[in-house]
Structure formats: C-alpha cells, structure tokens
Amino acid sequence: MEPTVESVKRRRYDASRRREQARLTREAIIAAARQRFLRDGYATTTIASIAADAGASADTIYKSFGGKAGLLQAMCQEALAGVGPVPAEQRSDAMQAGQSDPSRMLRGLGTLTTEVAPRIAPLLLLLSRAAETDTAVAQLRADLDVARLARMTRVAETLAGKTQLRPGLSIQEAAEIMWAYSSPELYGLLVISRGWSPDRYGEFVGESLVDALLGHDSGDGTAHDHRS
C-alpha cells in the first residue's frame, strides 16, 4: 500500500518533534550539569543527580554523553560557542577578516572575551581541579589548552598580516601572550577573586593585547603599519 500524503507529513512531523524534544532534553541536561558541577564540585556530583534535575534518565545521559567527562566536554563546547545563533569563533573570524585596524581588532577580541569568558572560564577552572583525580578530565583540559593555543596562533598570524608586531616579537610568542591573556586563571584572579566586571575584564584584555603585541604607538585606535 502506497503511503498517503498525510502519512508522509505525519512521519515528518513526528521526526521533527522527536528531534526538537531531543534538543530540549540535551539542553536541560547540560544546564543541570553545569549548575551541579559548579555548585557541588565534579567528584561529588553524580549522574543520577543531574538526571533528576534535568527530568531525564541516567541511561539517556550515558548514551548521549558517555559519563561525567563527556558532559564536561559538551558543556565546554557550548560555552565556547557564546550567545546567539552564530558561534563566537565564526564571529571572531569575521571580525578579524573585516577589521583593517590591528588595534581595533585586538580590542574586538577583548569585547568577545566579555561574552565567552564568563561561560567557559569557570568550567576550565573546574576541569583543572577535577583533573587531579580523573585522567579523562585531565586529558580534556590538556586538549582544550592545545586547541586554544592553536587558535591564538592563527589569530597571531592574521595580526602579523595586518601590521608588524612589536620589535623582537615572533608570531609564536604573540600567540603565547594571547594564550596567557585568554587563560581561565587570569579570569579567576580578576573577576572571580577580585570582583571585576566582565566588561572591565574584557577592556583590560583588549588594551593589554594592544600594548603587548603592537606597542604603545598602536594603542590610539588608528592603523599603524610599519612595514616598508
């Protein structure tokens, strides 16, 4: 018997509804896990407690994430995406490509830090603590650090294509400086420990990168291209 138009529409509707429900369940699990991990700690938090908070089953969490380490990885990926439909990394790439002024480009990175750091830094600090007793978490933190340095290296290469870096500064050193300024430890010191606002922190990061990578003569918001 050939399927009717109505039966095809019904199957598509049911499939769409299942996908939407799966998405909502995933979001609820990640939100519950973030709250539990940051409030109670990694070792104390159980999959059962996360499942109860999210209104899901423990089996669903294990099948979707593989356990607590997998949940942390998913949480970090979501945090790094930032807010809105376009991932923060894509917006950063577009900003870098479209900005001819290197100092404004670096300040733009500071502005993006205002959005992303409050989401990802607490999780990375949690990873550091949990890594002391969990090898899977230790590997995840190491992988994220390597990925962040690779990302900063690409940014440094883009910056060097727009202007000459501070004399004596290599692209790799510039990447390592950006890696240090984007570290969760710096966020923890200034925002979590000292109470800086995310806006003040982002401004500090942007201005510090201008001074460290371009020199004081490039900090006035105008393009400085010293190539001859």
Secondary structure, DSSP 8 states (H G I E B T S, - for coil): ----HHHHHHHHHHHHHHHHHHHHHHHHHHHHHHHHHHHH-TTT--HHHHHHHHT--HHHHHHHH-SHHHHHHHHHHHHHT-SSSS-HHHHHHHHHHH---HHHHHHHHHHHHHHHHHHHHHHHHHHHHHTTT-HHHHHHHHHHHHHHHHHHHHHHHHHHHHS--STT--HHHHHHHHHHHT-HHHHIIIIIIT---HHHHHHHHHHHHHHHHT-GGG-SSS------
